[in-house]
Amino acid sequence: MSESVPAPCYIDADSSQRPVAVILLAGGKGARAGFSLPKQLQRLGHQSVLQWSMDAFEQHPRIETRLLVADDGVRDALGARLAGWTIADAGAERQQSVANALALLANLPDDQIILVHDAARPGVDGAVIDRLIAAVASGDHIAAIPTLPVPDTLAHQQLDAAGHDVMGDVVDRSALARVQTPQAFRLGHLRAAHAAAGGHAATDDAQLVRALGVTLVAVMGDARLHKLTYAEDLMILNAMLTNQRPMRTATGMGYDVHKLVPDRPLWIGGITIDHSHGLLGHSDADVALHALTDAILGALADGDIGDHFPPTDPKWAGASSDRFLEFAGQRVTARGGRIQHLDLTIIAEAPKIGPHRLAIRHRISEILNIPIDYVSVKATTSEKLGFTGRREGIAAQAIATIILPE
Ligand code: MG
């Protein structure tokens, strides 16, 4: 690598306000991760890994020029989502990809601040972008990288005579740092570094720019810039990026009774069951769904079914109780929560609930759009004692377990 390339220094009082460009590298095939899809197209929460980085750069007010390096597969997958991005062809190696991008930025001046980021680090956010731009725009430094300390002991590893990997000398980790992306440069340095590198392959741009004699200042990195390399990294990123809000568990209890009368359809657990009697009530009197609705409202500390659907209101006459339960489920979703489990007990002398248990679980899971495994339905008699034992009515009780954001 040439050492004779001059290292120009751009110090510009106005640069703290000037727009910034970004090269987002999404050309990798992700062979090490063993995914069927390229790793940048793996799903992470509500969108692909690549889209997390695209969002961060689109939302940053200083970034005006956005360039994505991607192959045809990524372009096809993203389609209209690529609006606002100039696309460069992916090269066989990372370095060729950056060179392809630089060729499309020929109209930008050498003192343009440019970020280079690997799409395999979806946790990029405005804070780290701000730190990098501030370091370079101030004029105190001309290139910046985000770094983190090394938490593990680091040691050389070597083969013993029997061919086993054995521990060698420990490396002083206090002098080492993990280098992340995005990395911030002046475009002139990045151009010169890539021109000087020739065929020398580098794992990032910082080492090429440093080879010019440029000093790169370290700014605080971010654990969330974790790189997606292996399949298990996707689990780590999922936990860090998609589940950031601390949640608490809440439980609620519901209890309901309705009277059995002849010549009414028997609605119980969202289905009708053939029986000589049905339950009497203002709505369809589905005692099981009412208990479940109250259990969920209880977990939300959000009143009870009568508060939301007053029996005095004629519009609920004959109403199908699935809408009450659906409403309670929507209240959970609206609060950013999720139902984790429901346990329902139906107390009736007759009819037998057992043969209908699966259909009831299925219907409840359908109304609430939750897995059937989250819905338990049990039935019991009261040994011919009391109003349920005398077949005067049916009772139901339920416990709902939900999680809610703190
Ligand atoms: Mg009721």
Residues whose N, C-alpha, C, O or C-beta is under 5 A from the ligand:
A	BS01	MG	D256 V257 H290
